[in-house]
Amino acid sequence: MSSIFCFNVGEALLDLMRRSHEDSPNVNERILCRHPTQASKRVFVVPGRVEQLLKLYWNYGKLVKPLPTLNESREYAMNELNTLRPDYKRITKPTQYKVSVSDELYQFTQELWLSITPIGEIS
């Protein structure tokens, strides 16, 4: 599974989780974003910017990319916070930040849940 950060007009719009083999969304191309558990909550999004969130640093116990310094990590975190709208950061009643799933990941999780959910019996 991997995550994508979708932006619009320089502000963070939502995080999109997708299966690892799915293609990344393209800038200025409409994508379907679904709520992870509620079928009726879905929306088309046209991202103005797309950024890969999941970065692989360790693979099977081996470092595959140099780790960022503490200062680099701090600067990255501060920059990311600056992409959030003020209503996400307010102290009183902040707006919930949206995390969506791709249609393929949604279908996969639904099939998985149904396959492990016991079926009741009425007699």
ZAGU-592367 format. One line per 4 residues: number of its first residue (from 1); their letters; for each residue x, y, z of N, C-alpha, C, O, CB. Coordinates in steps of 0.05 Angstrom, whole numbers. Glycine has a CB too. Layout:
! ZAGU-592367
NUM> A> X Y Z X Y Z X Y Z X Y Z X Y Z; ...
//
This chain:
! ZAGU-592367
1> MSSI> 17 -23 0 0 0 0 18 25 0 39 24 12 -19 0 24; 10 45 -13 25 70 -13 6 93 -11 -18 91 -18 43 72 -37; 17 116 -4 0 140 0 9 162 -19 32 164 -26 2 149 29; -10 177 -26 -6 200 -44 -18 225 -30 -39 223 -17 -19 196 -72
5> FCFN> -5 247 -32 -14 272 -21 -24 288 -45 -9 294 -63 9 287 -6; -50 296 -45 -61 311 -67 -64 340 -58 -75 346 -37 -88 299 -76; -55 358 -75 -56 387 -69 -74 401 -89 -76 391 -112 -28 399 -68; -85 423 -81 -99 440 -100 -94 469 -91 -98 476 -68 -129 434 -101
9> VGEA> -85 485 -109 -79 514 -105 -60 516 -81 -63 534 -64 -105 529 -99; -40 499 -80 -19 501 -60 -27 492 -32 -10 492 -14 -10 529 -58; -51 483 -28 -60 473 -2 -65 443 -3 -74 433 -23 -85 488 8; -59 430 20 -64 402 22 -94 397 20 -110 410 34 -53 390 48
13> LLDL> -102 379 2 -130 374 -3 -139 348 11 -159 347 25 -136 372 -33; -123 327 7 -129 301 20 -105 282 16 -88 287 -1 -155 288 8; -105 261 32 -86 239 28 -101 217 14 -124 212 21 -73 230 55; -89 205 -5 -102 183 -20 -85 158 -16 -62 157 -24 -105 190 -50
17> MRRS> -97 137 -4 -83 112 -2 -91 94 -25 -114 94 -34 -90 97 25; -72 80 -36 -77 63 -59 -60 37 -57 -42 36 -40 -71 78 -86; -66 18 -73 -50 -7 -73 -24 -1 -87 -23 16 -104 -66 -30 -87; -3 -15 -79 24 -9 -88 27 -12 -119 44 2 -130 44 -27 -75
21> HEDS> 12 -29 -131 15 -33 -160 -1 -12 -177 1 -11 -201 6 -61 -168; -18 4 -163 -34 24 -178 -16 47 -187 3 55 -173 -57 34 -160; -23 58 -210 -8 82 -219 -15 106 -202 -37 108 -191 -16 88 -249; 4 124 -199 0 149 -185 -20 166 -201 -20 165 -225 26 164 -180
25> PNVN> -36 182 -186 -53 200 -201 -37 221 -215 -14 227 -207 -73 213 -182; -48 232 -236 -34 253 -251 -45 280 -245 -69 283 -239 -36 248 -282; -28 300 -245 -36 328 -241 -57 336 -262 -54 329 -285 -12 347 -241; -77 350 -253 -99 360 -270 -115 338 -284 -130 344 -303 -87 377 -291
29> ERIL> -114 314 -273 -131 292 -283 -150 283 -261 -141 278 -238 -115 268 -294; -175 280 -267 -195 273 -247 -191 245 -237 -187 226 -252 -224 276 -259; -193 242 -210 -191 215 -198 -214 212 -178 -223 231 -166 -163 212 -183; -223 187 -175 -244 181 -156 -231 175 -129 -214 158 -127 -261 157 -166
33> CRHP> -240 189 -109 -231 184 -81 -255 175 -65 -276 187 -65 -218 211 -69; -250 153 -50 -272 141 -35 -266 142 -5 -243 141 3 -277 113 -44; -288 144 11 -285 141 40 -278 112 45 -288 94 32 -312 150 55; -260 107 64 -251 79 69 -274 59 76 -272 36 69 -231 78 90
37> TQAS> -295 69 89 -316 50 98 -344 57 90 -362 40 91 -315 48 128; -349 82 81 -377 90 75 -380 93 45 -369 111 32 -383 117 89; -395 74 33 -398 72 4 -409 97 -9 -401 104 -31 -415 49 -3; -426 111 5 -439 135 -8 -421 160 -7 -427 179 -20 -465 141 6
41> KRVF> -399 159 8 -381 182 9 -359 178 -11 -340 163 -6 -369 185 38; -361 192 -33 -341 190 -54 -341 217 -69 -361 231 -69 -346 167 -74; -318 224 -80 -316 249 -93 -295 248 -115 -275 233 -113 -308 271 -73; -299 262 -137 -278 265 -157 -261 289 -149 -270 310 -141 -291 269 -186
45> VVPG> -235 285 -152 -215 306 -145 -197 310 -170 -189 291 -183 -198 298 -120; -191 335 -175 -171 342 -196 -148 355 -181 -148 379 -175 -184 362 -218; -127 340 -176 -104 351 -160 -87 370 -177 -82 365 -200 -87 328 -150; -79 392 -164 -61 411 -177 -32 403 -173 -14 412 -187 -66 438 -166
49> RVEQ> -28 386 -153 -1 376 -147 -4 349 -134 -23 345 -118 16 395 -129; 14 330 -139 13 303 -128 41 297 -116 61 302 -130 5 282 -149; 42 287 -92 67 281 -79 66 254 -66 47 247 -52 74 303 -58; 86 238 -71 88 211 -59 95 215 -29 114 229 -23 110 194 -73
53> LLKL> 79 203 -11 84 206 17 102 184 28 120 189 44 58 206 33; 97 160 19 113 137 30 140 136 16 142 133 -8 98 110 25; 161 139 33 188 138 22 202 115 36 202 112 60 203 165 27; 214 98 20 227 74 30 256 80 38 272 88 21 227 51 9
57> YWNY> 262 77 64 290 81 73 303 55 81 327 51 78 290 101 97; 287 36 92 297 10 100 283 -11 85 258 -10 81 293 6 131; 298 -31 75 286 -54 61 300 -79 70 323 -83 66 288 -50 30; 285 -96 84 295 -121 95 320 -116 112 340 -130 109 302 -140 72
61> GKLV> 319 -96 129 341 -90 148 364 -75 136 384 -70 150 350 -115 159; 362 -67 111 384 -52 98 375 -24 91 353 -20 82 393 -67 72; 393 -5 97 388 23 90 390 26 60 412 21 49 407 42 106; 369 35 47 370 38 18 372 67 9 376 73 -15 345 26 6
65> KPLP> 369 86 27 371 114 21 380 128 46 371 121 68 343 125 11; 398 148 44 407 162 68 384 175 83 366 187 71 428 183 61; 384 172 109 363 184 126 367 214 127 389 224 127 363 172 154; 345 229 128 348 258 131 358 265 159 354 250 178 320 272 126
69> TLNE> 371 288 161 381 297 187 357 306 204 335 309 193 402 320 184; 362 311 229 341 320 247 330 348 237 306 352 237 351 323 276; 349 365 229 340 391 219 324 389 193 305 403 189 365 409 214; 332 370 175 317 366 150 289 356 156 269 364 144 332 347 132
73> SREY> 287 337 176 261 326 183 243 348 195 219 349 189 264 303 204; 255 365 212 240 387 224 230 406 203 207 415 203 257 402 245; 247 414 185 240 432 163 218 421 146 199 435 138 265 439 146; 220 395 140 199 381 124 172 382 138 152 389 126 207 352 118
77> AMNE> 173 376 164 148 376 180 135 404 181 111 407 178 153 366 208; 152 424 184 142 452 185 130 460 158 109 473 157 164 471 194; 143 452 137 133 459 110 106 445 105 88 457 93 153 450 88; 104 420 114 79 405 110 56 418 126 34 420 116 82 376 118
81> LNTL> 62 427 150 42 440 166 32 466 153 9 474 155 52 447 194; 50 479 139 43 504 125 25 500 101 13 519 91 68 519 116; 23 475 91 5 469 69 -23 465 78 -42 465 61 15 445 53; -28 462 104 -55 458 114 -70 484 117 -59 504 125 -54 443 141
85> RPDY> -96 483 110 -113 506 114 -115 512 144 -112 494 160 -141 502 101; -121 537 151 -123 545 179 -145 529 194 -142 524 218 -129 574 181; -167 521 181 -188 507 195 -180 479 204 -192 468 222 -213 505 177; -159 468 192 -148 442 201 -132 446 226 -129 427 242 -132 429 179
89> KRIT> -120 469 230 -101 474 252 -113 489 276 -100 493 296 -78 489 242; -138 498 274 -150 513 296 -153 495 320 -157 471 318 -177 526 287; -152 508 344 -154 493 369 -183 483 374 -187 461 383 -145 511 392; -202 500 369 -230 493 375 -243 483 349 -244 496 328 -246 518 385
93> KPTQ> -254 459 351 -269 446 329 -253 446 303 -263 458 283 -296 458 326; -230 434 302 -215 434 277 -230 416 256 -243 397 263 -186 424 281; -227 424 231 -238 407 209 -222 382 207 -197 382 209 -237 423 182; -236 359 203 -222 334 200 -208 333 173 -220 340 153 -241 310 203
97> YKVS> -183 325 173 -168 322 148 -177 296 135 -180 276 148 -137 322 153; -181 298 109 -192 274 94 -170 255 85 -150 263 73 -208 284 71; -174 230 91 -158 209 80 -176 191 64 -195 179 75 -143 193 103; -171 189 39 -188 173 21 -173 149 11 -149 147 14 -198 190 -3
101> VSDE> -188 131 -2 -175 107 -14 -183 107 -44 -204 117 -51 -184 81 0; -166 95 -60 -173 92 -88 -196 72 -91 -202 57 -72 -148 82 -104; -209 72 -113 -231 54 -118 -222 25 -116 -236 8 -105 -244 60 -145; -199 19 -127 -188 -8 -126 -183 -17 -98 -190 -40 -90 -163 -10 -143
105> LYQF> -171 0 -81 -166 -7 -53 -193 -10 -38 -195 -28 -21 -148 14 -40; -212 7 -44 -238 5 -32 -251 -23 -38 -260 -37 -20 -257 28 -41; -251 -30 -64 -263 -56 -72 -248 -79 -59 -261 -98 -50 -262 -59 -103; -222 -77 -57 -206 -99 -45 -213 -102 -15 -217 -124 -6 -176 -92 -48
109> TQEL> -215 -80 -1 -221 -82 28 -249 -92 33 -254 -107 51 -217 -54 42; -268 -84 16 -295 -94 18 -296 -124 14 -309 -138 30 -314 -79 -2; -283 -134 -7 -282 -163 -12 -269 -177 12 -278 -199 20 -267 -169 -38; -248 -166 22 -234 -178 45 -252 -180 69 -253 -201 82 -208 -163 51
113> WLSI> -265 -158 76 -283 -158 99 -305 -178 96 -312 -192 114 -295 -130 103; -317 -179 72 -339 -198 67 -329 -227 69 -344 -244 78 -352 -193 40; -305 -232 60 -295 -259 61 -289 -269 89 -289 -293 94 -269 -261 44; -284 -251 108 -278 -260 135 -301 -255 155 -299 -263 178 -253 -245 145
117> TPIG> -322 -242 146 -345 -237 163 -363 -262 164 -371 -272 143 -361 -212 153; -369 -271 188 -386 -295 191 -414 -289 179 -424 -267 181 -389 -304 220; -426 -309 168 -453 -306 157 -472 -318 177 -470 -341 186 -456 -321 129; -492 -302 185 -511 -311 205 -531 -331 193 -532 -335 168 -527 -288 216
121> EIS> -545 -345 210 -565 -364 201 -590 -361 217 -590 -359 241 -554 -393 204; -613 -360 202 -639 -358 215 -654 -384 210 -655 -394 188 -655 -333 204; -665 -394 232 -680 -419 228 -707 -417 240 -723 -436 239 -665 -443 240
//
